[in-house]
Amino acid sequence: MVSRYCSSFSPSLLLLILSTLFFFFFVIISVSAQEDNDPDQRYQDCARQFDCGDIQATYPFWGGDRPIHCGLPELSLTCNSTTQTTFITVLDLTYQVLRVDTANRILTVVRTDYQRGLCPADPSNTTVESTPFSLAPDTQLVTLYYGCSLLGNGIQAPASLGRFDCSSGSGNSGDYFVTSEDVAGSYEAAIRTLLGRCGTRVTVPANRTAVAGLEASPTAERLEAAIGEGFGARWTANDNLCATCQASGGQCGSNEGSFTCFCMDRPYDSECSRGAPGPAAAQTVFPFLFLSLFASFAAALLPLDGSLTGCNESFSCGTTITNIEFPFTGGRRPHYCGLPGFNLTCLDNSITLITINSISYRVLRIDESRPTMTISRSDLHDTAGCTRDVQNTTLAGSNFTAAANTETLTLFYNCNYTSSGYGDYNPPNLFTCNLGGESEAEFYLAGEVADDVSSMLRSRCNTSFTVPISDAYAGVMANGSLLSPALRSGFDVNYNDSYWDDCFRCYEENHGACGFDSDSGNSICICGDRLCPGRCT
């Protein structure tokens, strides 16, 4: 930009350039007029959101005005146009969708068969195994026992064993519930002994806060109210790929079960403007190459009144990332307002993303005074350590370096685990993943472990990769429940702003905004929408 905004040239040269550009522009317009320039229909389809009453949703969901290729096939939403209520069916059970939390990727749902009371015609377990969902952390299971023989001989059930009635007046059976998985397990033998053989035993999720009130007073009315409030189901669906696609201007979708990024010209595997063009694009790519070459040539010779707008704007997204300036770009800040590699993207006005070495990260905090940034991998932020994008987190060759308060976490995937095969080592950091319909497998988490244990895990596990975490979670090895918070909290990186002195001088001397000329590799000082006088060096 310094070169293009500080150039001088003769009028005859300008006339020659403009005449040449006009000729090629006329030729290209003539050719392009024969082509259909409307955006790809699938891109337009997936730019629309599902909208039903208070429920709005985009990828990975489809339904309403969003065709099936705009989401995962198994995540279909339906809208009752009369009541403006939304429903989803998972493993043959239908749920009403009460809320959609896009930022945390959580649906709040309630089973429709329990909205009409505690006595469905065919009680069955609530399960999300082999689906894109997992139960949210604030969810607790309630165990219901149907058709149990009533107690006799003066034997009384424990006080914490709740009672409800689906017997339709029969005096020979009763129905009971418990609110703790551990309690349910310990009661199993007692229930079979004291109550006889219950006809059906099912589990139904509920919100943990509602369950706490139920435990204080285990009545049928409170049970029905707790189940009626619904529970959280967290989805995982190509989060990292979708973030990359959206950052490139595309719309997330699928094609025959595989992730697809629908762009204005055509679909791509992961992001727009990558890969070989399709047949329609190939017909016009040659003239556009000429256009690009001449446009680049002309750009270097633009007069001093070339416009540089937007650098007095700041980037904001949600309530945490606000008023961010140089060296960052994104939002209303064009690429020349900051350094390469510092582009920020805002999703749903709540989630800030940055891509470093082809990996997408959520930006949790930016401290411009230090300067540091707290980031977490997008694909691991809400997935409890489960991702398909198995690659090491590396900052090498970027503008960022890990801060001193980080340590390395190693995730071991697809391990052949039997406790006897590991000798005396029974890891407290064992966890499981269920990645979108694949068979459930056992995975390992390991931080800084002994060499012999690390070698053993590497020999028994198919894949391993590293992720930085904050040293505040150094206890993750001894407490597996810290895994999710450690990954969500992210880690600090320092970034290099070697042009700080130039930017400070730009502001002090000219009250200007700092920018960057990628052609020369120098900073520039912008006053209004022009280079400041005397700043073309």
Backbone hydrogen bonds, N-H to C=O, Kabsch-Sander energy under -0.5 kcal/mol:
donor,donor_aa,acceptor,acceptor_aa,energy
5,Y,1,M,-2.2
6,C,2,V,-1.0
14,L,10,S,-2.1
15,L,11,P,-2.7
16,L,12,S,-2.3
17,I,13,L,-2.5
18,L,14,L,-2.9
19,S,15,L,-2.5
20,T,16,L,-2.4
21,L,17,I,-2.8
22,F,18,L,-2.5
23,F,19,S,-2.2
24,F,20,T,-2.3
25,F,21,L,-2.7
26,F,22,F,-2.5
27,V,23,F,-2.1
28,I,24,F,-2.7
29,I,25,F,-2.5
30,S,26,F,-2.0
31,V,27,V,-2.0
32,S,28,I,-3.1
33,A,29,I,-1.9
34,Q,31,V,-1.3
35,E,32,S,-1.8
37,N,35,E,-0.8
40,D,264,M,-2.6
44,Q,40,D,-1.9
45,D,41,Q,-2.7
46,C,42,R,-2.2
47,A,43,Y,-1.0
48,R,44,Q,-0.7
48,R,45,D,-1.1
50,F,57,A,-3.2
52,C,55,I,-2.7
55,I,52,C,-2.4
56,Q,54,D,-0.6
57,A,50,F,-1.9
61,F,58,T,-2.4
62,W,75,L,-1.8
63,G,66,R,-2.1
66,R,63,G,-1.9
70,C,67,P,-2.0
71,G,68,I,-1.5
72,L,60,P,-2.7
75,L,72,L,-2.2
76,S,74,E,-0.5
77,L,62,W,-3.2
78,T,87,F,-2.3
80,N,85,T,-3.0
81,S,79,C,-1.0
84,Q,80,N,-2.4
85,T,80,N,-0.9
86,T,97,V,-0.6
87,F,78,T,-2.4
88,I,95,Y,-2.3
89,T,76,S,-0.6
90,V,88,I,-0.5
90,V,93,L,-2.7
93,L,90,V,-1.8
95,Y,88,I,-2.9
96,Q,110,V,-2.8
97,V,86,T,-2.6
98,L,96,Q,-0.6
98,L,108,T,-3.4
99,R,108,T,-1.4
101,D,106,I,-2.9
102,T,100,V,-0.8
105,R,101,D,-0.9
106,I,101,D,-2.0
107,L,233,A,-2.8
108,T,99,R,-2.3
109,V,107,L,-0.6
109,V,231,F,-2.5
110,V,96,Q,-1.7
112,T,94,T,-2.3
114,Y,111,R,-0.9
115,Q,112,T,-0.8
116,R,112,T,-0.5
117,G,114,Y,-0.9
126,T,203,T,-1.9
127,T,125,N,-0.6
131,T,128,V,-1.1
134,S,234,R,-1.9
136,A,232,G,-2.6
139,T,136,A,-1.5
140,Q,206,A,-2.8
142,V,204,V,-2.3
143,T,178,V,-2.5
144,L,142,V,-0.5
144,L,202,V,-3.1
145,Y,176,Y,-3.6
146,Y,144,L,-0.5
146,Y,200,T,-3.4
148,C,174,G,-3.3
149,S,195,L,-1.2
150,L,172,N,-0.8
155,I,152,G,-2.0
161,L,158,P,-1.6
162,G,160,S,-0.9
162,G,177,F,-2.3
163,R,218,P,-0.7
164,F,175,D,-2.3
166,C,164,F,-0.5
170,S,167,S,-1.6
174,G,148,C,-2.7
175,D,164,F,-1.2
176,Y,145,Y,-2.1
177,F,162,G,-1.8
178,V,143,T,-2.2
184,A,180,S,-3.1
185,G,181,E,-2.4
186,S,182,D,-2.5
187,Y,183,V,-2.4
188,E,184,A,-1.0
190,A,186,S,-0.5
191,I,187,Y,-3.8
192,R,188,E,-2.2
193,T,189,A,-2.1
194,L,190,A,-3.7
195,L,191,I,-2.3
198,C,196,G,-0.8
199,G,146,Y,-1.3
199,G,147,G,-0.5
200,T,146,Y,-1.9
202,V,144,L,-2.4
204,V,142,V,-2.6
206,A,140,Q,-1.9
207,N,226,A,-0.6
207,N,230,G,-0.9
208,R,138,D,-3.2
211,V,207,N,-2.2
212,A,208,R,-1.9
213,G,209,T,-1.4
214,L,210,A,-1.5
215,E,211,V,-2.5
216,A,212,A,-1.4
217,S,213,G,-1.2
219,T,217,S,-2.3
223,L,219,T,-2.1
224,E,220,A,-2.5
225,A,221,E,-2.0
226,A,222,R,-2.6
227,I,223,L,-2.4
228,G,224,E,-2.0
229,E,225,A,-1.1
229,E,226,A,-0.5
230,G,227,I,-1.5
231,F,109,V,-2.4
233,A,107,L,-3.0
234,R,134,S,-2.9
235,W,105,R,-2.3
236,T,132,P,-2.1
242,C,238,N,-2.9
243,A,239,D,-2.2
244,T,240,N,-2.0
245,C,241,L,-2.4
246,Q,242,C,-2.8
247,A,243,A,-2.2
248,S,244,T,-1.1
248,S,245,C,-0.6
249,G,246,Q,-1.5
250,G,245,C,-2.5
251,Q,262,F,-2.6
253,G,260,T,-1.9
254,S,69,H,-2.5
255,N,258,S,-2.5
258,S,255,N,-1.6
260,T,253,G,-2.3
261,C,268,Y,-3.1
262,F,251,Q,-2.9
262,F,260,T,-0.7
263,C,261,C,-0.6
263,C,266,R,-1.4
268,Y,261,C,-2.7
274,R,271,E,-0.8
282,A,278,G,-2.4
283,Q,279,P,-1.0
283,Q,280,A,-0.5
284,T,281,A,-1.2
285,V,281,A,-1.1
286,F,282,A,-0.6
288,F,284,T,-1.5
289,L,285,V,-1.7
290,F,286,F,-1.5
291,L,287,P,-2.1
292,S,288,F,-2.6
293,L,289,L,-2.5
294,F,290,F,-2.5
295,A,291,L,-2.7
296,S,292,S,-2.4
297,F,293,L,-2.1
298,A,294,F,-2.8
299,A,295,A,-2.2
300,A,296,S,-1.2
301,L,298,A,-1.6
302,L,299,A,-1.2
306,G,303,P,-1.5
308,L,529,D,-3.1
313,E,310,G,-1.5
315,F,324,I,-2.9
317,C,321,I,-3.4
321,I,317,C,-1.2
322,T,320,T,-0.9
324,I,315,F,-2.7
328,F,325,E,-2.2
329,T,342,F,-1.8
330,G,333,R,-2.6
333,R,330,G,-2.0
337,C,334,P,-1.9
338,G,335,H,-1.1
339,L,327,P,-2.0
342,F,339,L,-1.5
344,L,329,T,-2.7
345,T,353,L,-2.2
347,L,345,T,-0.5
347,L,351,I,-3.3
350,S,347,L,-2.4
351,I,347,L,-2.5
352,T,350,S,-0.5
353,L,345,T,-2.9
354,I,361,Y,-2.0
355,T,343,N,-0.5
356,I,354,I,-0.5
356,I,359,I,-2.5
359,I,356,I,-1.6
361,Y,354,I,-2.5
362,R,376,S,-3.5
363,V,352,T,-3.1
364,L,362,R,-0.7
364,L,374,T,-3.0
365,R,374,T,-1.3
367,D,372,T,-2.9
368,E,366,I,-0.7
370,R,367,D,-1.2
372,T,367,D,-2.0
373,M,493,V,-2.5
374,T,365,R,-2.4
375,I,373,M,-0.5
375,I,491,F,-2.5
376,S,362,R,-1.9
378,S,360,S,-2.2
380,L,377,R,-1.1
381,H,377,R,-1.0
383,T,380,L,-0.6
385,G,380,L,-0.5
386,C,383,T,-1.2
387,T,385,G,-0.5
390,V,388,R,-1.9
391,Q,389,D,-1.4
393,T,466,T,-1.9
394,T,392,N,-0.8
398,S,395,L,-2.0
401,T,494,N,-2.2
403,A,492,D,-2.5
406,T,403,A,-0.9
407,E,469,I,-2.5
409,L,467,V,-2.5
410,T,446,A,-3.1
411,L,465,F,-2.9
412,F,410,T,-0.5
412,F,444,Y,-3.1
413,Y,411,L,-0.5
413,Y,463,T,-3.3
415,C,442,E,-2.1
416,N,460,R,-2.4
417,Y,415,C,-1.3
418,T,416,N,-0.5
421,G,418,T,-0.6
422,Y,418,T,-0.8
422,Y,419,S,-0.8
423,G,420,S,-1.3
425,Y,422,Y,-2.2
426,N,424,D,-0.9
430,L,427,P,-0.8
431,F,443,F,-1.6
433,C,441,A,-1.4
436,G,434,N,-1.3
438,E,435,L,-1.0
441,A,433,C,-1.5
443,F,431,F,-2.2
444,Y,412,F,-4.5
445,L,429,N,-1.2
446,A,410,T,-3.1
449,V,447,G,-1.2
454,S,450,A,-2.7
455,S,451,D,-2.8
456,M,452,D,-2.0
457,L,453,V,-2.5
458,R,454,S,-2.4
459,S,455,S,-1.9
460,R,456,M,-1.3
461,C,457,L,-1.5
462,N,413,Y,-0.8
462,N,414,N,-1.6
463,T,413,Y,-1.6
465,F,411,L,-1.8
467,V,409,L,-2.9
469,I,407,E,-2.6
470,S,490,G,-0.9
471,D,405,N,-2.8
473,Y,470,S,-2.1
474,A,471,D,-1.4
476,V,473,Y,-1.8
477,M,474,A,-0.8
478,A,475,G,-0.8
479,N,475,G,-0.9
480,G,428,P,-0.5
482,L,479,N,-2.1
483,L,480,G,-1.6
486,A,482,L,-2.5
487,L,483,L,-2.2
488,R,484,S,-2.6
489,S,485,P,-2.4
490,G,486,A,-0.8
491,F,375,I,-2.6
493,V,373,M,-2.7
494,N,401,T,-3.1
495,Y,371,P,-1.4
496,N,399,N,-1.7
497,D,495,Y,-0.6
498,S,496,N,-0.5
500,W,497,D,-1.4
503,C,499,Y,-2.5
504,F,500,W,-2.7
505,R,501,D,-2.3
506,C,502,D,-2.3
507,Y,503,C,-2.2
508,E,504,F,-2.8
509,E,505,R,-2.8
510,N,506,C,-1.7
511,H,507,Y,-1.7
512,G,506,C,-1.6
513,A,526,I,-3.0
515,G,524,I,-2.5
516,F,336,Y,-2.6
517,D,522,N,-3.3
518,S,516,F,-0.8
521,G,517,D,-2.3
522,N,517,D,-0.9
524,I,515,G,-1.7
526,I,513,A,-3.0
526,I,524,I,-0.5
527,C,530,R,-3.1
528,G,526,I,-0.6
529,D,527,C,-0.7
530,R,527,C,-1.9
532,C,525,C,-2.7
535,R,532,C,-1.9
537,T,535,R,-1.1
